Amino acid sequence: MDCPSCYEYFDADDRIPRNLNCGHTFCEQCLIKIEQQRLTVCPICRATIAKPFKPKKLPKNFIALDYAQRQHEMLKKSNFCSYHPKELMKHFCNTCMRLICVDCIVDHSGHSFVRKEESGKYCCFIFSF
């Protein structure tokens, strides 16, 4: 689950999901930016933000936080790229002997890579864990 402002995943550290009085949820970092810009309305529905506006004192959205933590655990277990967390690793770099996402292909310029389904090495790679 991600923040509707910055599109970063919520977490329990600096992207804590917090509720505005209108019910919309944003990460703490975006709410701090909203406070610094002295905005007085919700960026989504334009409802007036209750005063005093202190992002770190707004209530946490525990449902969004729980969902984000579960999603984070699921991402760690799946084939998502650690450098580009929203990208699936759909290719196998034969040179580096590892899975890569489409965005990583640029960093592997000149390497030999194939779609992961076409790599016999990928099958061995999976079962070697």
N, C-alpha and C positions, 0 to 999 in steps of 0.2 A: 504494500500500500504506500502510495507516495503523496507528497505535498502538492496541492493543486497550483501552487505558485512557482516553486523551483523544480518540481518533478523529481526530487531526490526522495529516496526511500526514508520513511520515518525510522527512528531508532531511539534507544533509551539514553543516548549521550547528548548530542547537540541538535538532533533533529526530532526532538520530543514533540509528539502531536498534542497541540493545545487547542481548546475550544474557545471561540469567540461567543459572546452572548447571543448571537443569532443562530448558533449551532454549527457553523462552518468550522472546519479544522484545518490548521496550518502548522507547519513545523515552527519550532521556537526561533530558529534563525530568521525565517521570513517575517515572523511577528516582530522581532527586534528591528528589522529593516522598516517595517510599517510604522513602528513607533518613532524611529529616527526621522522618517519622512513626514512625521506629524499628520499621518492620514487619520481621518476620523470616521471612516466608513469601511465596512467589509468589502474587499476587492471583488467578491462574487455577487453578493445580493445588495450591496450598498446600504445595508442597515447600519445605523449609528453604533459605533463601538463604545461600550460602557466605559465611563471614566471612574477612577483613575485607570489608565491603561498600562499595566506592567506585565509584559509577556511571560516572565518567569512565575508570576503569581496566578496566571490563568489556569483553570482546571485542565488536567491531563485528560486526553481521550484514551482511556485504558483499553477500550475495544480496538481502536486503531493501532495502539501500541502492541497489544497482544497479537493482532493479525500480522503486523509488520515483523514481529519477532519470529512468528511461525514461518512467514514467507522467507525471512532471512535464513532460517535453518534449512528450509526446503531448497533454497538457491545453493547453499553450500553442498548439498547432497546431489544436486543435479548437474547438468552439463553447461552451466553458465560460466562465462569467462570471468576470471578474477580481476582482470584489468578493465573490462567493459561489462559490468554486472547485468546489463539488460540484454546482452547478446548471447545467444546459444553458440556453443562451440560445434560448428558443423563441418569443420575441416581438420585434417590431420597433416601436420608438417613432418614429412619423412626425414628432413634434415635434422630437426630438433627432437624428433620422436615424441611429439606431444600434440594434444588437441588445441586448436585455435579457432577464434571466431572470425567473422568476415572483416571486422575492423582491425584485427591483428595481422591480416594478410599483408598490409602495408609494411609492417615491421619485419615481416619474413620475406621481403623482396629478394628474389634470386634463389630462394629455397624451393625444394620440391615438395608440393603438397597436393592432396587429393581430398575429395569429399570423404568424410569418415566412414561411410558405408562401403566405399571402394577400397579401403585399406585393410589388407590382411594383417598388418602390424597393429592396427587399432584393436583388432580382436584379441591379440596377444596382450596388448597394453591394458585392456580392461581386466583380463583375468589374472594379471600379474599382481594385483593389489591384494 
